[in-house]
Amino acid sequence: NQPMGQKADIPLNSDHDAMNHDVSKKKCRLRRWMIILIAIMMFLAAVFAALFKWYEMQLKPVSSDSNKVSVTVEDGSSVSTVANTLASKNLIRNRLAFEVYVRLNNKNSIKAGTCMIAPSESVADIVNRNNGCHDFKTITFYPGGTLESSKYKASQSSDGVDKTSVRYILRQAGYSDDEISNAFKAKYDSPLFADRPSGSSLEGYVFGETYQFTGDATAKDVLQTVFDHMYKVVQKNDLVNKFKAQGLTLYQGLTMASIVERELGCEDKPTVERKNRCYQYQRGIAQVFIARYKKNMQLGSDVTFIYAADKAGVKPKVDIDSPYNTRKHTGLPPTPIATPGELSLKAVANPAPGDNLFFIAGDDGLIY
């Protein structure tokens, strides 16, 4: 403190020094921030480099395994859904990396299809080959279809071609007639054929369903897959035991069901309600045929003499002389006359109660 009346001894350059000091502090602070910023940028660059290296690694094949796995992309599937599917099958390393690659390469619209993809393929390989790829053949067989084309049955199309026959369908799938004929004659390993008579045809065994096969599948491979599927249907519905309860072997039950199928097919009904109503009619038809069979009566089914005429290559006649004509001969035909659907198989296994010996289709479309 200065005494009253005296001036403080303040250096003349104090303001200048203070100003220099402030500038120096600001420069020091700026250098620190620059250092921090550079450090942050270097850190971010290192992180980015590490992420990029990780990203590149995730795009590489999962392994060197070249065994292909089936992958189906449903119509309208999101990129995330496709990524999850591929990851679940161990075909990509990382879902996020897959999604980033797809979006960066403007491949957001992955087309529907079924592809065979190996773990040895990179993400780029997988995405670039997915152009709606169909590495599988899709083949649809029909209930009521026969091995060879029919000229007279109801499934004949307006252009005169039976497009439900097994031969026609296999031709459309790219198989030659020789391949198809050899497949028809080949031997197959399946409990489905346990009581099938030796030397009989495969009529009735090409189960109506849509199947997918690899591009290199032979006609024989196709049929073996179909037979395996049909046996699962037999097992699921306990048909061996239920046919036995009706006095029928598996082969006889299939034959009976093929007649029911040709009398009234239900698989193509558009609603569950209509399909179930049709199935109840099938059960009634099965009850009539089983009752007549047990009484050693002629089954009297028109569809059997139509099949007989097809086999003979002649016009259908009620009195055609053929073991398939159940208007003329008692018992079952020598083989099924078509492929039964699951509902007609179930109808024979679970016929309607009653002791009716006749049925007729009324003008109103109902069966009595």
LUMMARNU-704628 format. One line per field, with one value per residue: residue number from 1; residue in one letter; x, y, z of N, C-alpha, C in turn. Coordinates in steps of 0.1 Angstrom, whole numbers, plus 2048, in hexadecimal, padded with zeros to 3 digits. Layout:
N
num = (NUM|...) $
residuo = (a|...) $
n.px = (X|...) $
n.py = (Y|...) $
n.pz = (Z|...) $
ca.px = (X|...) $
ca.py = (Y|...) $
ca.pz = (Z|...) $
c.px = (X|...) $
c.py = (Y|...) $
c.pz = (Z|...) $
// end
This chain:
368
num = (1|2|3|4|5|6|7|8|9|10|11|12|13|14|15|16|17|18|19|20|21|22|23|24|25|26|27|28|29|30|31|32|33|34|35|36|37|38|39|40|41|42|43|44|45|46|47|48|49|50|51|52|53|54|55|56|57|58|59|60|61|62|63|64|65|66|67|68|69|70|71|72|73|74|75|76|77|78|79|80|81|82|83|84|85|86|87|88|89|90|91|92|93|94|95|96|97|98|99|100|101|102|103|104|105|106|107|108|109|110|111|112|113|114|115|116|117|118|119|120|121|122|123|124|125|126|127|128|129|130|131|132|133|134|135|136|137|138|139|140|141|142|143|144|145|146|147|148|149|150|151|152|153|154|155|156|157|158|159|160|161|162|163|164|165|166|167|168|169|170|171|172|173|174|175|176|177|178|179|180|181|182|183|184|185|186|187|188|189|190|191|192|193|194|195|196|197|198|199|200|201|202|203|204|205|206|207|208|209|210|211|212|213|214|215|216|217|218|219|220|221|222|223|224|225|226|227|228|229|230|231|232|233|234|235|236|237|238|239|240|241|242|243|244|245|246|247|248|249|250|251|252|253|254|255|256|257|258|259|260|261|262|263|264|265|266|267|268|269|270|271|272|273|274|275|276|277|278|279|280|281|282|283|284|285|286|287|288|289|290|291|292|293|294|295|296|297|298|299|300|301|302|303|304|305|306|307|308|309|310|311|312|313|314|315|316|317|318|319|320|321|322|323|324|325|326|327|328|329|330|331|332|333|334|335|336|337|338|339|340|341|342|343|344|345|346|347|348|349|350|351|352|353|354|355|356|357|358|359|360|361|362|363|364|365|366|367|368) $
residuo = (n|q|p|m|g|q|k|a|d|i|p|l|n|s|d|h|d|a|m|n|h|d|v|s|k|k|k|c|r|l|r|r|w|m|i|i|l|i|a|i|m|m|f|l|a|a|v|f|a|a|l|f|k|w|y|e|m|q|l|k|p|v|s|s|d|s|n|k|v|s|v|t|v|e|d|g|s|s|v|s|t|v|a|n|t|l|a|s|k|n|l|i|r|n|r|l|a|f|e|v|y|v|r|l|n|n|k|n|s|i|k|a|g|t|c|m|i|a|p|s|e|s|v|a|d|i|v|n|r|n|n|g|c|h|d|f|k|t|i|t|f|y|p|g|g|t|l|e|s|s|k|y|k|a|s|q|s|s|d|g|v|d|k|t|s|v|r|y|i|l|r|q|a|g|y|s|d|d|e|i|s|n|a|f|k|a|k|y|d|s|p|l|f|a|d|r|p|s|g|s|s|l|e|g|y|v|f|g|e|t|y|q|f|t|g|d|a|t|a|k|d|v|l|q|t|v|f|d|h|m|y|k|v|v|q|k|n|d|l|v|n|k|f|k|a|q|g|l|t|l|y|q|g|l|t|m|a|s|i|v|e|r|e|l|g|c|e|d|k|p|t|v|e|r|k|n|r|c|y|q|y|q|r|g|i|a|q|v|f|i|a|r|y|k|k|n|m|q|l|g|s|d|v|t|f|i|y|a|a|d|k|a|g|v|k|p|k|v|d|i|d|s|p|y|n|t|r|k|h|t|g|l|p|p|t|p|i|a|t|p|g|e|l|s|l|k|a|v|a|n|p|a|p|g|d|n|l|f|f|i|a|g|d|d|g|l|i|y) $
n.px = (809|805|810|7FA|7F6|80C|819|814|82F|82F|83A|840|83D|82B|811|816|826|814|802|812|816|7FC|7F8|80C|803|7EB|7F6|803|7EE|7E0|7F3|7F2|7D8|7DA|7EB|7DC|7C7|7D4|7DC|7C4|7BA|7CD|7C8|7AE|7B3|7C2|7AF|79C|7AB|7B0|795|78F|7A0|796|77D|783|78D|776|768|773|775|765|771|786|775|764|74B|72A|70E|6EB|6D9|6BD|6AE|693|678|678|689|69C|6BD|6C9|6BB|6C4|6DF|6DF|6D6|6EB|700|6F7|6FA|715|723|72C|743|73C|71E|719|72E|728|70F|718|729|717|706|718|720|709|6F6|6DE|6C5|6C1|6BB|6A0|6A4|6B3|6D2|6F1|70A|72C|742|75A|757|75A|74C|747|747|72F|71B|71D|716|6FD|6E3|6C8|6CC|6C8|6D0|6C5|6AE|68C|672|652|63B|61A|5FD|5E9|5F5|605|61E|623|616|5F4|5D8|5BD|5B6|5A9|5BB|5C8|5D3|5C6|5D4|5D7|5EC|5F9|603|608|615|630|645|643|648|662|66F|66C|67C|694|69E|6A6|693|69E|6AD|698|688|69B|69D|683|685|698|6A6|69C|6A4|690|67A|661|65A|656|642|63D|635|64C|65C|647|63B|645|62E|618|629|637|637|621|62D|641|663|686|6A5|6C8|6DB|6E9|6DC|6D0|6B6|6AF|6B8|6A6|68D|693|695|67A|66D|677|66C|651|650|654|63C|62B|634|62E|613|60D|606|60B|602|5E8|5DD|5DF|5CC|5B6|5B7|5CA|5E9|607|60C|5F4|5E4|5EE|5E7|5CB|5C7|5D0|5BB|5A6|5B0|5B0|595|58C|59D|5AD|5C2|5C6|5B4|5AA|5A7|5AA|592|583|594|593|578|577|588|579|566|576|57D|564|562|577|56E|559|567|578|566|559|570|576|560|565|55B|558|56B|563|56B|56C|583|597|594|598|5B3|5BD|5B7|5C8|5E1|5E0|5DE|5C6|5A4|590|57B|560|55F|579|593|5A7|5BD|5BD|5A4|58B|570|56C|57C|581|58F|5AE|5BF|5DD|5F2|5F7|5E3|5E9|5FB|5F4|5E7|5EF|5D8|5C6|5D3|5D1|5B5|5AF|5BC|5AD|590|56E|554|53B|527|524|521|521|528|521|526|514|4FF|502|51C|523|52A|51A) $
n.py = (7F4|816|835|850|868|861|853|834|81E|814|7FF|80C|7FB|7E6|7E0|7D8|7C2|7B1|7AD|7A0|789|77E|778|765|751|74B|741|72B|71C|718|709|6F2|6EA|6E5|6D0|6BE|6BB|6B1|69A|68E|68C|67B|665|65F|65A|643|632|632|626|60D|605|604|5F0|5DB|5DA|5D3|5BA|5AD|5AA|596|572|55A|542|528|515|505|4FA|4FD|50F|511|52E|542|55E|570|581|5A3|5A4|5B5|5C5|5C1|5AA|597|598|58D|573|569|56B|559|541|540|54C|566|57C|592|5A3|5BE|5C9|5BD|5CA|5E5|5E4|5DC|5F3|608|601|604|5EF|5EA|5DF|5C0|5A4|58C|569|548|53E|52D|52E|530|52E|536|54C|56F|58D|59F|58E|580|594|59F|58A|585|589|585|56A|548|52D|516|4FD|501|4EC|4E1|4C9|4B9|4B1|495|493|480|468|467|47B|483|47E|481|488|49E|4B2|4BA|4D4|4F2|4F3|4DA|4CD|4B9|4C7|4BF|4A7|492|48D|4A3|4B9|4B4|4B6|4D1|4DA|4D6|4BD|4A1|48A|470|471|474|45D|44A|451|44A|42F|428|41B|421|42C|429|428|42C|41C|403|3EE|3EE|3DF|3CA|3D6|3E7|408|42A|438|44D|454|46C|486|4A1|4C0|4DE|4E0|4E5|4E3|4DE|4EB|4D7|4C0|4A0|48F|479|47F|493|484|473|485|48D|476|471|487|481|46A|475|482|46C|461|477|478|45F|44A|42F|41F|428|422|407|401|404|3EE|3EE|3ED|402|408|400|413|42B|427|426|440|44E|44B|457|471|477|476|48B|4A7|4BB|4CB|4E3|4F6|517|521|51A|512|509|4F5|4E3|4DC|4CF|4BA|4AB|4A1|491|47E|472|466|455|444|436|428|418|409|3FB|3ED|3DC|3CC|3BE|3C8|3D7|3F5|409|421|43C|44B|439|429|43C|441|429|429|43E|432|41E|42C|433|43E|445|42C|41D|402|3FA|3E2|3DC|3D8|3EE|3F8|3FE|3FC|3E5|3D2|3C3|3CE|3E1|3F6|3EC|3FE|41E|439|453|46E|470|48B|49A|49D|48B|473|474|473|458|44B|454|44F|45C|456|43B|427|428|420|42C|44A|46A|485|4A3|4B9|4D1|4D3|4C8|4AA|48C) $
n.pz = (800|7F7|807|80F|7F6|7E7|7C7|7B8|7B0|791|777|756|740|747|73E|724|728|734|720|70E|71D|71E|703|6FF|710|702|6EA|6F3|6FE|6E5|6D8|6E8|6E3|6C8|6C8|6D6|6C5|6AE|6B9|6BE|6A4|699|6A9|6A1|687|689|695|681|66D|679|67A|65F|657|666|65A|640|645|64E|637|629|61F|634|638|629|61F|606|604|5FB|608|60B|606|60A|5FE|606|5F5|5F8|60F|628|628|641|649|637|63C|657|651|641|654|667|65B|65A|645|641|651|661|669|66A|65A|642|63C|63A|624|610|60F|60A|5F0|5E2|5E1|5EB|5E4|5E6|5D3|5D2|5D5|5D2|5DD|5DA|5F0|5FA|617|60F|5FF|5FA|609|5F4|5DF|5E5|5E6|5CC|5BB|5C1|5AF|5AF|5B0|5A7|5B0|5B5|5A8|5A5|5A9|5A3|5AB|5A7|5BA|5B0|598|57D|573|557|53B|53A|524|529|543|55D|563|54C|538|526|50E|506|513|52D|548|561|563|56D|55C|54A|55B|564|54C|547|55B|550|54B|536|521|522|53A|54C|548|550|56B|573|572|584|5A3|5C4|5E5|5FF|61B|613|5FE|608|607|5EC|5CE|5BD|5A0|599|58E|594|598|5A9|5BE|5BB|5CD|5D1|5D3|5D8|5D0|5D6|5C5|5C1|5A6|599|59E|596|582|590|5A9|5AF|5B1|5C6|5DB|5DC|5E2|5FC|609|607|617|62F|632|634|64C|65E|65E|668|656|64F|665|667|64E|64F|663|654|645|631|620|61F|604|5F8|604|5FA|5DF|5E1|5EA|5D4|5C2|5CF|5CF|5B3|5AF|5BE|5C3|5DC|5E3|5D7|5DF|5E8|602|625|630|61A|611|626|626|60E|613|626|615|606|619|61C|602|603|617|60A|5F6|605|613|5FE|5F4|60A|609|5F3|5DB|5BB|5B7|5A6|59B|585|57F|57E|567|554|559|551|536|52E|532|51F|509|4FC|4F6|512|51F|530|532|52D|529|541|55D|56D|56C|581|57E|572|57E|59E|5BE|5C3|5AB|599|59F|5AE|5A0|59D|5AC|5CE|5E2|602|611|605|60B|627|629|621|635|64A|647|641|65A|656|63F|624|602|5E9|5D7|5C9|5B3|5B5|5A1|5AC|5B4|5CB|5DF|5E3) $
ca.px = (800|80D|80B|7F1|7FC|817|815|819|83A|82B|842|839|83B|824|806|81C|82A|808|7FC|81B|814|7F0|7FA|814|7FA|7E2|7FD|806|7E1|7DD|7FC|7ED|7CC|7DE|7F1|7D1|7BF|7DC|7DC|7B6|7BA|7D6|7C1|7A3|7B8|7C6|7A3|796|7B4|7AD|788|78F|7A7|78C|772|788|78E|769|763|77A|76D|765|77B|789|76C|75D|73E|720|702|6DF|6D4|6B1|6AA|685|675|676|691|6A5|6CB|6CB|6B6|6CD|6EC|6DC|6D5|6F9|708|6F2|700|723|728|733|74A|735|712|71A|737|720|705|71F|72D|70B|701|722|720|6FC|6F0|6D3|6BA|6C5|6B0|69C|6A9|6BA|6E0|6FA|715|736|749|767|754|75B|73F|746|742|721|712|71D|710|6EE|6DB|6BC|6D2|6BF|6D9|6BC|6A3|680|669|645|632|60C|5F4|5E1|5FE|609|62B|622|60B|5E6|5D0|5AF|5B2|5A4|5C6|5CD|5D1|5BF|5DB|5D9|5F8|5F8|60E|60A|61C|63D|64F|642|64E|670|674|66C|687|6A1|6A3|6A3|68A|6A6|6B0|68B|685|6A4|699|677|688|6A3|6A3|69D|6A5|687|670|654|658|657|639|63A|638|658|659|63D|640|645|622|612|633|63E|62E|61E|633|64C|670|691|6B0|6D4|6DC|6EF|6D4|6CB|6A8|6AE|6B9|699|683|697|691|66C|669|67B|662|644|650|652|62D|625|637|628|604|60C|5FE|60D|5F9|5DA|5D9|5DE|5BF|5AB|5B9|5D2|5F7|60A|60B|5E5|5DE|5F2|5DF|5BD|5C7|5D1|5AE|59F|5B6|5AB|586|58A|5A9|5AA|5CE|5C7|5AA|5B1|5A6|5AA|585|57F|59C|58E|56B|57A|58E|56E|560|580|57B|558|565|580|566|552|570|57D|55B|558|57C|575|555|569|553|560|56B|55A|56F|56E|590|5A0|594|59E|5C1|5C0|5B7|5D5|5EC|5DF|5DE|5B9|59A|58A|56F|55C|562|587|599|5B3|5BD|5BB|595|584|562|56B|583|581|59C|5B5|5C7|5EA|5FA|5F0|5E0|5EE|601|5EA|5EB|5EF|5CA|5C0|5D9|5CA|5A7|5AF|5C0|5A2|583|562|54C|52F|527|520|527|521|528|51E|527|508|500|505|52A|525|52B|511) $
ca.py = (800|822|83F|85A|873|85C|84B|826|81C|809|800|811|7F0|7DB|7DC|7D1|7B4|7A9|7A9|795|77D|778|772|759|747|746|739|71E|715|714|6FD|6E7|6E5|6DF|6C3|6B5|6B9|6A8|68D|688|688|66F|65A|65C|653|635|62B|630|61C|600|601|600|5E3|5D1|5D9|5CB|5AC|5A7|5A7|58A|566|554|537|523|50B|508|4F3|507|50F|517|53B|547|56C|572|58D|5AE|5A3|5C0|5C2|5BC|59C|58F|597|584|566|565|569|54D|536|541|550|572|57E|59C|5A8|5CD|5CB|5BA|5D5|5F1|5E1|5DD|601|610|5FD|607|5E2|5E9|5D6|5B2|59D|57F|55D|53E|53D|524|536|529|536|53B|558|57C|595|5A5|582|57C|59F|5A1|57F|585|590|57D|55D|53D|521|50A|4FB|4FF|4E2|4DF|4BE|4BB|4A5|491|492|473|467|46B|484|47D|485|482|48B|4AC|4BC|4BE|4E3|4F5|4F1|4CC|4C7|4B6|4CD|4B9|49A|492|48F|4B1|4C2|4B2|4BB|4DF|4DD|4D5|4AF|49A|47E|465|472|472|44F|442|454|443|421|426|416|42C|427|430|41F|42F|411|3F7|3E4|3F0|3D3|3CA|3D8|3F1|415|434|43F|450|457|479|48D|4AE|4CB|4E6|4DC|4EC|4DA|4E4|4EB|4CB|4B4|497|48C|46F|486|49A|47B|46E|48F|48D|46A|473|490|47A|461|47D|485|460|460|481|474|451|443|420|419|42B|41A|3F9|401|403|3E1|3F1|3F0|410|408|400|420|435|424|42B|44F|454|44A|462|47E|479|478|498|4AD|4C6|4D3|4F1|4FF|523|525|50F|50D|501|4E9|4DA|4D7|4C5|4AE|4A3|49A|486|474|46A|45E|44A|43A|42E|41F|40E|3FF|3F2|3E5|3D2|3C3|3B7|3CE|3E0|403|410|42F|440|450|42D|424|447|43F|41D|42E|445|428|416|436|432|446|43F|424|417|3F3|3F7|3D6|3E0|3D6|3FB|3FC|3F9|3FA|3D8|3C8|3C6|3D1|3ED|3F6|3E7|409|42B|43F|461|471|476|496|497|49C|47E|469|475|46E|44A|447|458|451|460|44A|438|41A|42B|418|434|458|470|494|4A9|4C4|4DD|4D3|4C0|49C|485) $
ca.pz = (800|7F7|810|809|7EF|7DE|7BC|7B7|7A6|787|76B|74A|736|74D|735|718|72C|737|713|708|725|719|6F5|701|715|6F7|6E1|6FA|6FE|6D8|6D5|6EF|6DC|6BB|6CB|6DA|6B8|6A6|6C0|6BC|696|698|6AF|699|67B|68D|697|673|666|67F|676|651|656|66B|650|634|649|64F|629|624|621|642|638|61B|61D|5FA|604|5FA|610|605|60C|603|601|603|5EF|602|61A|62A|629|64E|64A|62F|644|662|64B|63D|660|66E|653|65A|637|642|65E|66A|663|668|64F|636|639|636|616|607|60E|603|5E2|5DD|5DD|5F5|5E0|5E3|5CC|5D7|5CE|5DA|5D9|5E1|5F4|602|620|608|5F7|602|609|5E7|5D6|5E9|5E2|5BE|5B4|5C4|5A6|5AF|5AB|5A9|5AF|5B7|59F|5AC|5A1|5A9|5A7|5AA|5BE|5A4|58C|57A|56D|549|538|537|51A|52D|551|55E|564|53F|536|51A|502|504|519|53B|54F|56F|563|573|551|545|565|564|540|549|564|548|549|52A|523|526|548|553|547|558|579|576|573|58E|5B0|5CE|5F3|608|621|60C|5F5|610|602|5DE|5C6|5B5|592|596|58A|59F|598|5B7|5C8|5B9|5D5|5CC|5DB|5D2|5D5|5D1|5C3|5BC|598|594|5A2|58B|583|59A|5B6|5B1|5B5|5D3|5E5|5DC|5EA|60A|60E|608|622|63B|633|639|65A|665|660|66D|64C|64F|66F|664|642|655|66A|649|63D|625|621|61B|5F5|5F5|609|5F0|5D3|5E4|5EB|5C7|5BC|5D6|5CA|5A5|5B0|5C3|5C8|5E5|5E7|5D0|5E4|5EB|610|62E|632|60F|610|631|622|603|61A|62C|609|603|623|618|5F6|608|61F|600|5EF|60E|616|5F2|5F4|614|605|5E6|5D0|5B2|5BC|59C|599|577|57C|57C|559|54D|55A|549|528|52C|531|513|4FE|4F5|4FC|51E|51E|53C|531|528|52F|548|56C|573|56B|58C|57A|56D|587|5AD|5C4|5BF|59F|59C|5A4|5AF|593|59D|5B9|5D8|5EB|611|616|601|613|634|627|621|643|654|63F|649|65F|64E|638|617|5F7|5DD|5D8|5BC|5B2|5B1|598|5B4|5B7|5D8|5DE|5EB) $
c.px = (809|807|803|7FA|808|812|81B|824|836|834|83A|835|832|818|80B|820|81E|802|805|818|807|7F1|802|80B|7F1|7E9|800|7F9|7DE|7E6|7F7|7E1|7D0|7E4|7E6|7C9|7C6|7DB|7CE|7B5|7C2|7CF|7B5|7A7|7BC|7B9|79C|79E|7B1|79F|787|796|79E|781|777|789|781|763|769|772|76F|770|77E|77F|763|74F|733|714|6F7|6DB|6C8|6AF|69C|683|672|67F|69A|6B3|6CF|6C7|6C0|6DA|6EA|6DC|6E3|701|704|6F7|70F|729|72E|739|742|729|713|723|730|716|70C|723|722|706|70B|723|713|6F5|6E4|6C8|6BF|6B9|6AD|6A1|6AF|6C8|6E7|707|71F|73D|756|764|755|74D|73D|741|733|718|711|717|701|6E7|6CE|6C1|6C9|6C8|6D1|6B2|697|676|65D|63E|624|605|5EB|5E9|602|617|62C|616|5FF|5DF|5C2|5AC|5AF|5AF|5CC|5CA|5CA|5C6|5DE|5E5|5F5|604|610|612|62A|647|64F|64A|65D|676|676|678|695|6A6|69E|69A|692|6A9|6A3|687|68E|6A1|68D|67A|692|69D|6A5|69D|69C|67D|662|650|658|64E|635|63E|644|654|64F|643|640|638|61C|61C|63A|635|62D|623|63D|659|67B|69D|6BC|6D4|6E1|6E7|6CF|6BC|6A6|6AF|6AC|68F|686|693|682|667|66C|671|655|644|64F|643|626|628|62F|619|602|603|5FF|603|5EB|5D5|5D6|5D0|5B3|5AD|5C1|5E1|5FA|608|5FC|5DF|5E1|5E9|5D1|5BD|5C8|5C4|5A5|5A3|5B1|59C|584|597|5A6|5B6|5CE|5BC|5B0|5B0|5A6|59C|580|587|597|581|56D|580|583|567|569|57F|56E|55A|56D|578|55E|55B|575|572|559|564|57B|56A|558|560|55D|560|563|55E|572|57D|59A|5A0|599|5AE|5C5|5C0|5C4|5E1|5EC|5DF|5D1|5B0|594|57D|56C|560|570|58D|5A7|5B2|5BB|5AC|58E|575|561|572|582|58F|5A2|5BC|5D5|5F4|5F2|5ED|5E4|5F5|5F6|5F0|5EA|5E1|5C3|5C6|5D3|5BC|5A6|5B3|5B6|595|578|55B|540|531|522|527|527|523|526|520|51A|50A|504|514|52D|525|522|514) $
c.py = (80C|82C|849|865|86E|853|83E|825|811|80A|804|806|7E5|7D6|7D4|7C3|7AB|7A4|79E|788|776|772|765|74E|742|73D|72B|716|710|708|6F1|6E1|6DF|6D1|6B9|6B1|6AF|69A|686|683|67B|663|655|655|645|62D|628|625|60E|5FB|5FC|5F2|5D8|5CF|5D0|5BC|5A5|5A4|59B|57D|561|54A|533|518|50E|501|4FD|505|516|523|540|555|56E|580|598|5AE|5B0|5BB|5BC|5AD|593|58D|58D|575|561|562|55C|540|536|544|55D|574|587|5A2|5B7|5D0|5C8|5C5|5E1|5EF|5E2|5EB|60A|60D|5FE|5FA|5E0|5E0|5C9|5AA|590|574|553|53C|532|52B|52E|533|53C|548|564|583|59B|59A|580|587|5A0|596|57E|58E|589|56F|552|530|514|509|4FA|4F7|4E0|4D3|4BF|4AF|4A2|48F|483|473|46C|474|47D|485|488|487|49A|4B6|4C0|4CD|4E5|4F3|4E3|4C5|4C5|4BB|4C9|4AC|49C|494|49D|4BA|4C0|4B7|4CB|4E3|4DB|4C7|4A9|48F|472|465|46F|464|446|445|44C|434|41E|420|421|425|42F|427|422|424|404|3EC|3E6|3E4|3D4|3CD|3E3|3FF|41E|43C|441|454|465|484|49C|4B9|4D3|4E3|4E4|4E3|4E3|4E2|4DE|4BE|4AD|495|482|475|48D|490|475|478|48F|481|46B|47D|489|470|469|480|478|45E|46A|47E|466|448|434|41A|41C|424|40B|3F7|400|3F6|3E3|3F2|3FE|411|409|40D|42B|433|429|43A|455|454|456|470|481|47B|486|49D|4B9|4CF|4E1|4FA|50B|527|518|509|504|4F4|4DF|4D4|4CC|4B8|4A5|49B|48E|47B|46B|461|452|43F|431|424|414|404|3F6|3E8|3D9|3C8|3BC|3BC|3D5|3EE|40B|41E|432|445|445|429|42F|445|433|421|435|43C|421|41F|435|43B|43E|438|41E|409|3F0|3EB|3D9|3DD|3E3|3FF|3F6|3F9|3EB|3CD|3CD|3C9|3DE|3EC|3F1|3F1|415|431|44D|463|477|482|492|495|48F|472|468|470|45F|444|44A|45A|456|454|448|42B|41D|423|420|442|45E|47F|49A|4B5|4D1|4DD|4CC|4B1|495|476) $
c.pz = (800|801|808|802|7E6|7D3|7BD|7AD|79C|77B|75F|741|73C|744|729|71C|72F|72A|70D|710|720|70B|6F6|706|70A|6ED|6E7|6FA|6F0|6D4|6DB|6E7|6CF|6BD|6CE|6CD|6AF|6AC|6BD|6AD|693|69D|6A7|68C|67D|68F|689|66C|66B|67B|668|64F|65B|660|645|638|64A|641|623|626|62F|643|62A|617|610|5F9|605|603|609|60D|603|607|5FC|5FD|5FA|60E|61B|62A|636|64F|642|636|650|65C|647|64A|667|667|652|64D|637|650|667|662|660|65B|642|632|634|627|60D|605|607|5F4|5DC|5D8|5E7|5F1|5DC|5DF|5D3|5CF|5D8|5D5|5E1|5E3|5FD|60B|61A|600|600|601|5FB|5DD|5D8|5E3|5D3|5B6|5B7|5BB|5A4|5AB|5B0|5A7|5B1|5AC|5A8|5A3|5A9|5A3|5AD|5AF|5B2|598|58A|574|55F|546|535|52C|51F|53A|552|55F|557|53D|528|50D|4FF|50A|528|542|55D|56F|567|567|54C|54E|565|557|541|552|55D|546|53C|52C|527|535|551|553|550|567|57C|578|57E|59B|5BA|5DC|5FC|60E|61B|603|5FB|60A|5F3|5D6|5BD|5A6|58E|594|597|5A0|5A6|5C1|5C6|5C0|5D1|5D6|5D3|5D8|5CF|5D0|5BE|5AD|592|598|596|58D|58E|5A8|5B9|5B7|5C3|5DE|5E7|5E5|5F9|610|610|614|62F|63D|638|648|663|668|664|663|64C|658|66C|658|647|65C|660|641|631|629|61D|60C|5F1|5F9|5FF|5E3|5D5|5E4|5DD|5BF|5C2|5D1|5BC|5A5|5B4|5C9|5D0|5E7|5E1|5D5|5EA|5FA|618|630|626|60D|61A|62C|617|609|620|621|606|60D|620|60C|5FB|610|615|5FA|5F8|612|60A|5F1|5FE|611|5F8|5DB|5C7|5B7|5B3|59A|58A|575|57A|56D|550|54D|551|53A|524|52A|524|507|4F5|4FC|508|51B|52C|53D|52C|530|535|557|573|574|576|58A|576|576|595|5B2|5BF|5B2|5A3|5A2|5A7|5A1|592|5AB|5C3|5DF|5FA|616|611|608|621|634|628|62F|64D|64C|648|64E|656|646|629|60C|5EA|5E1|5CA|5BD|5AD|5A7|59F|5B9|5C4|5D5|5E8|5EC) $
// end
